[in-house]
Amino acid sequence: MPFRKIKPVKAFFSGDKVLYEAIKNIFGYYPKNIFLYKLAFRHKSVAQELMNGVKISNERLEYLGDAILGAIVADYLFKIFPYKDEGFLTEMRSKIVSRASLNKLSQKLGVDELIQSNSESKSANRSMKGDAFEAFVGALYLDRGYNFTRKIILSNIIQRHFDIDELETLEINFKSKLIERLQKEKKSIEFVVTGEVGSGYNKQYVVEVHIDNKSYSQAQDYSIKGAEQLAAEKTWKHLYEIN
């Protein structure tokens, strides 16, 4: 008689039955320690305050998950591209684990529906979805260990939701691309933070591109890095793609 994986009895009766089922449906397994996953989807805007005044949210799990996910993806790319150099592998890893990529993945999988946050931060914080996915990876690692985590990430995420051949031709790092091109042209470039818009969870940074001390495109985003990439993309298209 073939082995059948039995649903944990506690999942039937737990107040967290919905979360148990969601993780099983999305990732193909039932959690052992459901508390880790509840914490993974708790945004800092609704952080739980402990008796000693410390507030807990998914930020520590996000930090851990970022490292674990990066290691798994790096190992995977290293093995499927045995003749590619470090620069190529780094860029390919960035295409998979970038915040924009993880945001899209989180929404596609339905992970974003599991996030607990206040309404203001949910509408304003564009990195929340990707952050929660990384926190989930951290929870998975603590719950099941590295080998199980690697199996889930590769079989249920990378191989199902990423077209590696398509990623090879995808351009995402316009900042590096622009800097490299201008260095060849012996021109200077600087990314200048010129201001901030909004406050709290709604705060965005305004970044402007200066080439040879001349102002070019500007853009704004919820992070300085994000604003730099958007401004670089605008500048690249203005200089090299628009006739």
DRENPA-3360 file (N, C-alpha, C; in nm, 2 decimals, always signed):
BEGIN
1 = MPFRKIKP = +0.08/-0.12/+0.00/+0.00/+0.00/+0.00/+0.09/+0.12/+0.00 ~ +0.07/+0.22/-0.09/+0.16/+0.34/-0.10/+0.14/+0.43/+0.02 ~ +0.25/+0.49/+0.05/+0.25/+0.58/+0.17/+0.17/+0.71/+0.14 ~ +0.09/+0.75/+0.23/+0.01/+0.87/+0.22/+0.04/+0.96/+0.33 ~ +0.07/+1.09/+0.29/+0.11/+1.18/+0.40/-0.02/+1.23/+0.47 ~ -0.03/+1.21/+0.60/-0.15/+1.24/+0.67/-0.15/+1.38/+0.72 ~ -0.26/+1.44/+0.71/-0.27/+1.58/+0.76/-0.26/+1.58/+0.91 ~ -0.18/+1.67/+0.97/-0.16/+1.68/+1.11/-0.30/+1.70/+1.18;
9 = VKAFFSGD = -0.32/+1.62/+1.29/-0.45/+1.63/+1.36/-0.47/+1.77/+1.41 ~ -0.37/+1.84/+1.46/-0.38/+1.97/+1.51/-0.43/+2.07/+1.41 ~ -0.40/+2.04/+1.28/-0.44/+2.13/+1.18/-0.60/+2.13/+1.16 ~ -0.66/+2.02/+1.20/-0.81/+2.02/+1.19/-0.87/+2.11/+1.29 ~ -0.81/+2.11/+1.41/-0.88/+2.18/+1.52/-0.82/+2.31/+1.56 ~ -0.70/+2.34/+1.50/-0.63/+2.47/+1.54/-0.71/+2.59/+1.50 ~ -0.70/+2.69/+1.57/-0.75/+2.82/+1.53/-0.68/+2.88/+1.41 ~ -0.56/+2.82/+1.38/-0.48/+2.86/+1.27/-0.50/+2.77/+1.15;
17 = KVLYEAIK = -0.62/+2.70/+1.14/-0.65/+2.61/+1.03/-0.63/+2.67/+0.90 ~ -0.68/+2.80/+0.88/-0.67/+2.87/+0.75/-0.53/+2.88/+0.71 ~ -0.44/+2.92/+0.80/-0.30/+2.93/+0.77/-0.23/+2.80/+0.74 ~ -0.26/+2.70/+0.81/-0.22/+2.56/+0.78/-0.25/+2.52/+0.64 ~ -0.38/+2.54/+0.60/-0.42/+2.50/+0.47/-0.36/+2.59/+0.36 ~ -0.35/+2.72/+0.39/-0.29/+2.81/+0.29/-0.15/+2.77/+0.25 ~ -0.07/+2.74/+0.36/+0.07/+2.70/+0.33/+0.08/+2.56/+0.26 ~ -0.01/+2.47/+0.29/-0.02/+2.34/+0.22/-0.05/+2.36/+0.08;
25 = NIFGYYPK = -0.15/+2.45/+0.05/-0.20/+2.47/-0.09/-0.09/+2.54/-0.17 ~ -0.02/+2.64/-0.11/+0.08/+2.72/-0.19/+0.21/+2.64/-0.20 ~ +0.25/+2.58/-0.09/+0.39/+2.53/-0.09/+0.40/+2.37/-0.08 ~ +0.29/+2.31/-0.06/+0.28/+2.16/-0.07/+0.32/+2.09/+0.06 ~ +0.32/+2.15/+0.18/+0.35/+2.08/+0.30/+0.27/+2.15/+0.42 ~ +0.26/+2.08/+0.53/+0.20/+2.13/+0.65/+0.31/+2.18/+0.74 ~ +0.30/+2.29/+0.80/+0.40/+2.34/+0.90/+0.40/+2.25/+1.02 ~ +0.51/+2.25/+1.09/+0.52/+2.19/+1.22/+0.50/+2.29/+1.33;
33 = NIFLYKLA = +0.57/+2.40/+1.32/+0.56/+2.51/+1.42/+0.49/+2.63/+1.36 ~ +0.36/+2.63/+1.37/+0.28/+2.73/+1.30/+0.31/+2.87/+1.35 ~ +0.36/+2.89/+1.48/+0.39/+3.02/+1.53/+0.49/+3.09/+1.44 ~ +0.59/+3.02/+1.39/+0.69/+3.08/+1.30/+0.63/+3.14/+1.18 ~ +0.53/+3.08/+1.12/+0.47/+3.13/+1.00/+0.37/+3.25/+1.03 ~ +0.31/+3.24/+1.15/+0.23/+3.36/+1.19/+0.32/+3.48/+1.21 ~ +0.43/+3.46/+1.26/+0.53/+3.57/+1.28/+0.58/+3.62/+1.15 ~ +0.60/+3.52/+1.05/+0.66/+3.56/+0.92/+0.56/+3.65/+0.84;
41 = FRHKSVAQ = +0.43/+3.65/+0.87/+0.34/+3.73/+0.80/+0.29/+3.85/+0.88 ~ +0.36/+3.87/+0.99/+0.32/+3.99/+1.08/+0.41/+4.11/+1.04 ~ +0.36/+4.21/+0.98/+0.43/+4.33/+0.94/+0.46/+4.41/+1.06 ~ +0.56/+4.49/+1.06/+0.60/+4.57/+1.17/+0.49/+4.67/+1.21 ~ +0.40/+4.71/+1.12/+0.30/+4.80/+1.15/+0.20/+4.75/+1.25 ~ +0.20/+4.61/+1.27/+0.11/+4.55/+1.37/+0.20/+4.46/+1.46 ~ +0.32/+4.50/+1.48/+0.41/+4.43/+1.57/+0.35/+4.40/+1.70 ~ +0.37/+4.28/+1.75/+0.32/+4.24/+1.89/+0.42/+4.28/+1.99;
49 = ELMNGVKI = +0.37/+4.35/+2.09/+0.45/+4.40/+2.20/+0.45/+4.30/+2.32 ~ +0.57/+4.26/+2.36/+0.59/+4.17/+2.47/+0.59/+4.24/+2.60 ~ +0.59/+4.17/+2.71/+0.59/+4.23/+2.84/+0.70/+4.32/+2.87 ~ +0.82/+4.29/+2.81/+0.94/+4.38/+2.84/+0.95/+4.50/+2.74 ~ +0.84/+4.52/+2.66/+0.84/+4.64/+2.58/+0.89/+4.61/+2.44 ~ +0.95/+4.49/+2.42/+1.01/+4.46/+2.28/+0.89/+4.42/+2.19 ~ +0.90/+4.48/+2.07/+0.80/+4.45/+1.97/+0.85/+4.35/+1.87 ~ +0.77/+4.25/+1.84/+0.81/+4.14/+1.75/+0.73/+4.15/+1.62;
57 = SNERLEYL = +0.80/+4.13/+1.51/+0.74/+4.13/+1.38/+0.82/+4.04/+1.29 ~ +0.80/+4.04/+1.16/+0.87/+3.95/+1.07/+1.01/+4.00/+1.03 ~ +1.06/+4.11/+1.08/+1.18/+4.16/+1.03/+1.30/+4.07/+1.06 ~ +1.31/+4.00/+1.17/+1.42/+3.91/+1.19/+1.42/+3.79/+1.10 ~ +1.30/+3.74/+1.08/+1.28/+3.63/+0.99/+1.31/+3.67/+0.85 ~ +1.28/+3.79/+0.81/+1.31/+3.84/+0.68/+1.46/+3.84/+0.66 ~ +1.53/+3.89/+0.76/+1.68/+3.89/+0.75/+1.73/+3.75/+0.73 ~ +1.68/+3.65/+0.80/+1.73/+3.52/+0.79/+1.69/+3.46/+0.66;
65 = GDAILGAI = +1.57/+3.48/+0.62/+1.52/+3.42/+0.49/+1.59/+3.48/+0.37 ~ +1.63/+3.60/+0.38/+1.71/+3.67/+0.27/+1.84/+3.59/+0.25 ~ +1.91/+3.56/+0.36/+2.03/+3.49/+0.35/+2.02/+3.34/+0.30 ~ +1.91/+3.27/+0.35/+1.89/+3.13/+0.31/+1.85/+3.13/+0.16 ~ +1.76/+3.22/+0.12/+1.71/+3.22/-0.02/+1.83/+3.25/-0.11 ~ +1.91/+3.35/-0.08/+2.03/+3.38/-0.16/+2.12/+3.27/-0.18 ~ +2.14/+3.19/-0.07/+2.23/+3.08/-0.07/+2.18/+2.97/-0.17 ~ +2.05/+2.94/-0.15/+1.99/+2.83/-0.23/+1.99/+2.87/-0.38;
73 = VADYLFKI = +1.96/+2.99/-0.41/+1.96/+3.04/-0.55/+2.10/+3.04/-0.61 ~ +2.20/+3.09/-0.53/+2.34/+3.09/-0.57/+2.39/+2.95/-0.60 ~ +2.36/+2.86/-0.52/+2.40/+2.72/-0.54/+2.34/+2.66/-0.67 ~ +2.21/+2.69/-0.69/+2.13/+2.64/-0.80/+2.19/+2.69/-0.93 ~ +2.22/+2.82/-0.94/+2.27/+2.88/-1.06/+2.42/+2.84/-1.08 ~ +2.49/+2.82/-0.98/+2.63/+2.77/-0.99/+2.64/+2.64/-1.06 ~ +2.54/+2.55/-1.03/+2.54/+2.42/-1.09/+2.48/+2.41/-1.23 ~ +2.38/+2.50/-1.26/+2.33/+2.49/-1.40/+2.40/+2.58/-1.50;
81 = FPYKDEGF = +2.49/+2.66/-1.45/+2.57/+2.74/-1.54/+2.72/+2.72/-1.50 ~ +2.78/+2.60/-1.54/+2.91/+2.57/-1.49/+3.02/+2.65/-1.56 ~ +2.99/+2.72/-1.67/+3.10/+2.79/-1.74/+3.08/+2.95/-1.73 ~ +2.98/+2.99/-1.66/+2.95/+3.14/-1.65/+3.04/+3.20/-1.54 ~ +3.08/+3.33/-1.56/+3.16/+3.39/-1.45/+3.08/+3.45/-1.34 ~ +3.15/+3.50/-1.24/+3.08/+3.55/-1.12/+2.99/+3.66/-1.15 ~ +3.02/+3.75/-1.24/+2.94/+3.86/-1.27/+2.80/+3.82/-1.32 ~ +2.80/+3.72/-1.41/+2.68/+3.67/-1.47/+2.59/+3.60/-1.36;
89 = LTEMRSKI = +2.66/+3.52/-1.28/+2.58/+3.45/-1.17/+2.52/+3.55/-1.07 ~ +2.60/+3.66/-1.04/+2.55/+3.76/-0.95/+2.42/+3.83/-1.00 ~ +2.43/+3.86/-1.13/+2.32/+3.93/-1.20/+2.20/+3.84/-1.21 ~ +2.22/+3.71/-1.24/+2.11/+3.62/-1.25/+2.04/+3.60/-1.11 ~ +2.12/+3.59/-1.01/+2.07/+3.58/-0.87/+1.98/+3.70/-0.84 ~ +2.03/+3.82/-0.87/+1.96/+3.94/-0.84/+1.82/+3.95/-0.92 ~ +1.82/+3.89/-1.04/+1.69/+3.89/-1.11/+1.59/+3.80/-1.04 ~ +1.63/+3.70/-0.97/+1.54/+3.61/-0.90/+1.50/+3.67/-0.76;
97 = VSRASLNK = +1.60/+3.72/-0.69/+1.57/+3.76/-0.55/+1.55/+3.91/-0.53 ~ +1.55/+3.98/-0.64/+1.53/+4.13/-0.63/+1.39/+4.15/-0.56 ~ +1.38/+4.27/-0.50/+1.25/+4.30/-0.43/+1.14/+4.30/-0.53 ~ +1.16/+4.36/-0.65/+1.05/+4.36/-0.75/+1.01/+4.22/-0.79 ~ +1.10/+4.13/-0.80/+1.07/+3.99/-0.84/+1.00/+3.92/-0.73 ~ +1.04/+3.94/-0.61/+0.97/+3.87/-0.50/+0.84/+3.93/-0.47 ~ +0.82/+4.06/-0.49/+0.69/+4.12/-0.48/+0.59/+4.05/-0.58 ~ +0.63/+4.04/-0.70/+0.54/+3.98/-0.80/+0.52/+3.83/-0.77;
105 = LSQKLGVD = +0.62/+3.76/-0.72/+0.60/+3.62/-0.69/+0.51/+3.60/-0.57 ~ +0.52/+3.69/-0.47/+0.43/+3.68/-0.35/+0.29/+3.70/-0.39 ~ +0.26/+3.80/-0.48/+0.13/+3.82/-0.53/+0.08/+3.71/-0.61 ~ +0.16/+3.65/-0.70/+0.12/+3.54/-0.79/+0.08/+3.42/-0.70 ~ +0.16/+3.39/-0.60/+0.13/+3.27/-0.52/+0.02/+3.29/-0.42 ~ -0.02/+3.42/-0.39/-0.12/+3.45/-0.29/-0.06/+3.47/-0.15 ~ +0.07/+3.48/-0.14/+0.13/+3.50/-0.01/+0.09/+3.63/+0.05 ~ +0.07/+3.73/-0.04/+0.03/+3.87/+0.00/-0.10/+3.87/+0.08;
113 = ELIQSNSE = -0.18/+3.77/+0.05/-0.31/+3.76/+0.12/-0.30/+3.72/+0.27 ~ -0.18/+3.66/+0.30/-0.16/+3.61/+0.44/-0.10/+3.72/+0.53 ~ -0.06/+3.83/+0.47/+0.01/+3.93/+0.55/-0.08/+4.01/+0.64 ~ -0.04/+4.02/+0.77/-0.11/+4.10/+0.87/-0.05/+4.24/+0.88 ~ -0.12/+4.34/+0.85/-0.07/+4.48/+0.86/-0.18/+4.57/+0.87 ~ -0.15/+4.70/+0.90/-0.25/+4.80/+0.90/-0.28/+4.85/+0.76 ~ -0.39/+4.91/+0.74/-0.43/+4.95/+0.60/-0.34/+5.05/+0.54 ~ -0.29/+5.14/+0.62/-0.20/+5.24/+0.57/-0.07/+5.19/+0.51;
121 = SKSANRSM = -0.01/+5.10/+0.58/+0.12/+5.04/+0.54/+0.10/+4.95/+0.42 ~ -0.02/+4.87/+0.42/-0.04/+4.78/+0.31/-0.06/+4.85/+0.17 ~ -0.11/+4.97/+0.17/-0.13/+5.05/+0.05/-0.01/+5.12/+0.01 ~ +0.08/+5.15/+0.10/+0.20/+5.24/+0.07/+0.33/+5.16/+0.06 ~ +0.35/+5.05/+0.13/+0.48/+4.98/+0.13/+0.48/+4.88/+0.02 ~ +0.55/+4.92/-0.08/+0.56/+4.83/-0.20/+0.65/+4.71/-0.18 ~ +0.74/+4.71/-0.08/+0.83/+4.60/-0.05/+0.77/+4.50/+0.04 ~ +0.65/+4.52/+0.10/+0.60/+4.44/+0.20/+0.58/+4.29/+0.15;
129 = KGDAFEAF = +0.53/+4.28/+0.03/+0.50/+4.14/-0.02/+0.63/+4.06/-0.03 ~ +0.74/+4.12/-0.09/+0.86/+4.05/-0.10/+0.93/+4.02/+0.03 ~ +0.91/+4.12/+0.13/+0.97/+4.10/+0.26/+0.90/+3.98/+0.33 ~ +0.77/+3.97/+0.31/+0.70/+3.86/+0.38/+0.74/+3.73/+0.32 ~ +0.77/+3.72/+0.19/+0.81/+3.60/+0.13/+0.95/+3.56/+0.19 ~ +1.04/+3.65/+0.20/+1.17/+3.62/+0.26/+1.15/+3.57/+0.41 ~ +1.06/+3.64/+0.48/+1.03/+3.60/+0.62/+0.98/+3.45/+0.62 ~ +0.89/+3.42/+0.52/+0.84/+3.29/+0.51/+0.96/+3.19/+0.50;
137 = VGALYLDR = +1.05/+3.22/+0.41/+1.17/+3.13/+0.39/+1.24/+3.11/+0.52 ~ +1.26/+3.22/+0.60/+1.32/+3.21/+0.73/+1.25/+3.12/+0.82 ~ +1.11/+3.13/+0.82/+1.03/+3.04/+0.90/+1.04/+2.90/+0.86 ~ +1.04/+2.87/+0.73/+1.05/+2.74/+0.67/+1.18/+2.68/+0.71 ~ +1.29/+2.75/+0.71/+1.42/+2.70/+0.74/+1.43/+2.66/+0.89 ~ +1.37/+2.75/+0.98/+1.37/+2.71/+1.12/+1.28/+2.60/+1.15 ~ +1.17/+2.58/+1.08/+1.08/+2.48/+1.10/+1.12/+2.34/+1.05 ~ +1.19/+2.34/+0.93/+1.22/+2.21/+0.87/+1.36/+2.19/+0.83;
145 = GYNFTRKI = +1.45/+2.29/+0.84/+1.59/+2.27/+0.81/+1.62/+2.31/+0.67 ~ +1.75/+2.31/+0.64/+1.80/+2.36/+0.51/+1.76/+2.27/+0.40 ~ +1.78/+2.14/+0.41/+1.76/+2.05/+0.30/+1.61/+2.05/+0.25 ~ +1.52/+2.05/+0.35/+1.38/+2.06/+0.32/+1.35/+2.19/+0.25 ~ +1.40/+2.30/+0.31/+1.38/+2.43/+0.25/+1.43/+2.44/+0.11 ~ +1.55/+2.39/+0.08/+1.61/+2.39/-0.05/+1.51/+2.32/-0.15 ~ +1.46/+2.20/-0.11/+1.37/+2.12/-0.19/+1.25/+2.20/-0.23 ~ +1.19/+2.27/-0.13/+1.06/+2.34/-0.15/+1.09/+2.46/-0.25;
153 = ILSNIIQR = +1.20/+2.53/-0.22/+1.23/+2.65/-0.30/+1.26/+2.61/-0.45 ~ +1.33/+2.51/-0.47/+1.37/+2.47/-0.60/+1.25/+2.41/-0.68 ~ +1.18/+2.31/-0.62/+1.07/+2.24/-0.69/+0.94/+2.32/-0.70 ~ +0.91/+2.40/-0.59/+0.78/+2.47/-0.59/+0.79/+2.61/-0.63 ~ +0.91/+2.67/-0.63/+0.93/+2.81/-0.66/+1.01/+2.83/-0.79 ~ +1.14/+2.80/-0.78/+1.23/+2.83/-0.89/+1.19/+2.76/-1.02 ~ +1.17/+2.63/-1.02/+1.14/+2.56/-1.14/+1.00/+2.58/-1.19 ~ +0.91/+2.62/-1.11/+0.77/+2.64/-1.15/+0.74/+2.78/-1.20;
161 = HFDIDELE = +0.81/+2.88/-1.14/+0.77/+3.02/-1.16/+0.88/+3.11/-1.22 ~ +0.99/+3.05/-1.26/+1.10/+3.13/-1.32/+1.14/+3.06/-1.45 ~ +1.15/+3.13/-1.56/+1.20/+3.09/-1.68/+1.35/+3.13/-1.69 ~ +1.44/+3.04/-1.67/+1.58/+3.08/-1.66/+1.63/+3.14/-1.79 ~ +1.59/+3.08/-1.90/+1.63/+3.13/-2.03/+1.58/+3.27/-2.06 ~ +1.46/+3.30/-2.01/+1.40/+3.43/-2.03/+1.48/+3.53/-1.94 ~ +1.51/+3.49/-1.82/+1.58/+3.57/-1.72/+1.72/+3.62/-1.78 ~ +1.78/+3.53/-1.86/+1.91/+3.57/-1.91/+1.91/+3.69/-2.00;
169 = TLEINFKS = +1.79/+3.72/-2.06/+1.78/+3.83/-2.15/+1.71/+3.95/-2.08 ~ +1.67/+3.93/-1.96/+1.59/+4.04/-1.89/+1.69/+4.14/-1.83 ~ +1.67/+4.27/-1.86/+1.75/+4.37/-1.80/+1.68/+4.44/-1.68 ~ +1.75/+4.43/-1.57/+1.68/+4.49/-1.45/+1.77/+4.60/-1.38 ~ +1.91/+4.58/-1.40/+2.00/+4.67/-1.32/+2.04/+4.78/-1.41 ~ +1.95/+4.88/-1.43/+1.98/+4.99/-1.52/+2.09/+5.08/-1.46 ~ +2.10/+5.08/-1.32/+2.20/+5.17/-1.26/+2.34/+5.12/-1.30 ~ +2.37/+4.99/-1.28/+2.50/+4.94/-1.32/+2.53/+4.95/-1.47;
177 = KLIERLQK = +2.42/+4.93/-1.55/+2.44/+4.94/-1.69/+2.47/+5.08/-1.73 ~ +2.41/+5.18/-1.67/+2.43/+5.32/-1.70/+2.57/+5.36/-1.66 ~ +2.61/+5.32/-1.54/+2.74/+5.36/-1.49/+2.85/+5.30/-1.58 ~ +2.84/+5.17/-1.62/+2.93/+5.11/-1.70/+2.95/+5.18/-1.84 ~ +2.83/+5.22/-1.89/+2.84/+5.29/-2.02/+2.90/+5.43/-2.01 ~ +2.87/+5.50/-1.91/+2.93/+5.63/-1.89/+3.07/+5.63/-1.86 ~ +3.12/+5.52/-1.79/+3.26/+5.51/-1.76/+3.34/+5.49/-1.89 ~ +3.28/+5.41/-1.98/+3.34/+5.40/-2.12/+3.35/+5.53/-2.19;
185 = EKKSIEFV = +3.25/+5.61/-2.17/+3.24/+5.74/-2.24/+3.32/+5.85/-2.16 ~ +3.39/+5.81/-2.05/+3.47/+5.89/-1.96/+3.39/+6.01/-1.91 ~ +3.26/+5.98/-1.87/+3.18/+6.08/-1.81/+3.15/+6.04/-1.66 ~ +3.13/+6.14/-1.58/+3.10/+6.12/-1.44/+2.95/+6.11/-1.42 ~ +2.91/+6.03/-1.32/+2.77/+6.01/-1.29/+2.75/+6.01/-1.13 ~ +2.64/+6.07/-1.09/+2.61/+6.08/-0.95/+2.46/+6.07/-0.93 ~ +2.43/+5.99/-0.83/+2.29/+5.98/-0.79/+2.26/+6.06/-0.66 ~ +2.18/+6.16/-0.67/+2.16/+6.26/-0.57/+2.02/+6.25/-0.51;
193 = VTGEVGSG = +2.01/+6.23/-0.38/+1.88/+6.24/-0.31/+1.85/+6.38/-0.29 ~ +1.74/+6.43/-0.37/+1.71/+6.57/-0.37/+1.59/+6.60/-0.27 ~ +1.52/+6.50/-0.22/+1.41/+6.53/-0.13/+1.34/+6.41/-0.08 ~ +1.24/+6.43/+0.00/+1.15/+6.32/+0.05/+1.01/+6.37/+0.03 ~ +0.92/+6.28/+0.00/+0.78/+6.30/-0.02/+0.70/+6.22/+0.08 ~ +0.61/+6.28/+0.15/+0.52/+6.20/+0.25/+0.60/+6.18/+0.38 ~ +0.54/+6.10/+0.46/+0.60/+6.07/+0.59/+0.55/+5.93/+0.64 ~ +0.62/+5.88/+0.74/+0.58/+5.74/+0.79/+0.59/+5.64/+0.69;
201 = YNKQYVVE = +0.49/+5.55/+0.68/+0.49/+5.44/+0.58/+0.48/+5.49/+0.44 ~ +0.43/+5.62/+0.42/+0.41/+5.68/+0.29/+0.53/+5.75/+0.24 ~ +0.64/+5.76/+0.32/+0.75/+5.84/+0.28/+0.82/+5.78/+0.15 ~ +0.85/+5.86/+0.06/+0.93/+5.82/-0.06/+1.05/+5.91/-0.08 ~ +1.15/+5.86/-0.14/+1.28/+5.94/-0.16/+1.28/+5.98/-0.31 ~ +1.32/+6.10/-0.33/+1.34/+6.16/-0.47/+1.49/+6.16/-0.50 ~ +1.52/+6.09/-0.61/+1.66/+6.08/-0.65/+1.68/+6.14/-0.80 ~ +1.78/+6.21/-0.82/+1.81/+6.27/-0.95/+1.94/+6.23/-1.00;
209 = VHIDNKSY = +1.95/+6.20/-1.13/+2.08/+6.16/-1.19/+2.15/+6.28/-1.25 ~ +2.28/+6.29/-1.21/+2.36/+6.40/-1.25/+2.48/+6.34/-1.34 ~ +2.49/+6.38/-1.46/+2.60/+6.34/-1.55/+2.68/+6.46/-1.59 ~ +2.81/+6.45/-1.55/+2.90/+6.56/-1.57/+2.84/+6.69/-1.51 ~ +2.79/+6.67/-1.39/+2.73/+6.78/-1.32/+2.61/+6.84/-1.38 ~ +2.55/+6.77/-1.48/+2.43/+6.82/-1.54/+2.31/+6.73/-1.50 ~ +2.20/+6.79/-1.46/+2.08/+6.72/-1.41/+2.01/+6.65/-1.52 ~ +1.98/+6.52/-1.50/+1.90/+6.45/-1.60/+1.77/+6.40/-1.53;
217 = SQAQDYSI = +1.73/+6.28/-1.55/+1.60/+6.23/-1.50/+1.60/+6.22/-1.35 ~ +1.48/+6.23/-1.29/+1.46/+6.20/-1.15/+1.34/+6.10/-1.13 ~ +1.34/+6.04/-1.02/+1.23/+5.94/-0.98/+1.22/+5.93/-0.83 ~ +1.11/+5.88/-0.79/+1.09/+5.86/-0.65/+1.04/+5.72/-0.62 ~ +1.07/+5.67/-0.50/+1.04/+5.53/-0.46/+1.04/+5.53/-0.31 ~ +0.99/+5.41/-0.25/+0.99/+5.40/-0.11/+1.13/+5.36/-0.05 ~ +1.23/+5.34/-0.13/+1.37/+5.32/-0.09/+1.46/+5.40/-0.18 ~ +1.57/+5.44/-0.13/+1.67/+5.51/-0.21/+1.72/+5.43/-0.33;
225 = KGAEQLAA = +1.75/+5.30/-0.30/+1.79/+5.21/-0.41/+1.69/+5.20/-0.52 ~ +1.56/+5.19/-0.48/+1.46/+5.18/-0.58/+1.44/+5.30/-0.66 ~ +1.46/+5.42/-0.60/+1.45/+5.54/-0.67/+1.57/+5.56/-0.77 ~ +1.69/+5.51/-0.72/+1.81/+5.52/-0.81/+1.79/+5.43/-0.93 ~ +1.73/+5.31/-0.92/+1.71/+5.23/-1.03/+1.61/+5.29/-1.13 ~ +1.50/+5.35/-1.08/+1.40/+5.41/-1.17/+1.46/+5.53/-1.24 ~ +1.54/+5.61/-1.17/+1.60/+5.73/-1.23/+1.70/+5.68/-1.34 ~ +1.77/+5.58/-1.31/+1.87/+5.53/-1.40/+1.80/+5.47/-1.53;
233 = EKTWKHLY = +1.69/+5.40/-1.51/+1.62/+5.35/-1.62/+1.57/+5.46/-1.71 ~ +1.51/+5.57/-1.65/+1.46/+5.68/-1.73/+1.58/+5.75/-1.81 ~ +1.69/+5.76/-1.74/+1.81/+5.83/-1.80/+1.86/+5.74/-1.92 ~ +1.87/+5.61/-1.90/+1.92/+5.52/-2.00/+1.83/+5.53/-2.13 ~ +1.70/+5.53/-2.11/+1.61/+5.53/-2.22/+1.61/+5.67/-2.29 ~ +1.63/+5.77/-2.21/+1.64/+5.91/-2.27/+1.77/+5.92/-2.35 ~ +1.88/+5.87/-2.31/+2.01/+5.89/-2.37/+2.03/+5.79/-2.49 ~ +1.98/+5.66/-2.47/+2.03/+5.56/-2.56/+1.92/+5.49/-2.64;
241 = EIN = +1.79/+5.51/-2.60/+1.69/+5.43/-2.67/+1.59/+5.52/-2.74 ~ +1.58/+5.64/-2.71/+1.48/+5.73/-2.77/+1.55/+5.81/-2.88 ~ +1.50/+5.80/-3.00/+1.56/+5.87/-3.12/+1.51/+6.01/-3.12;
% end
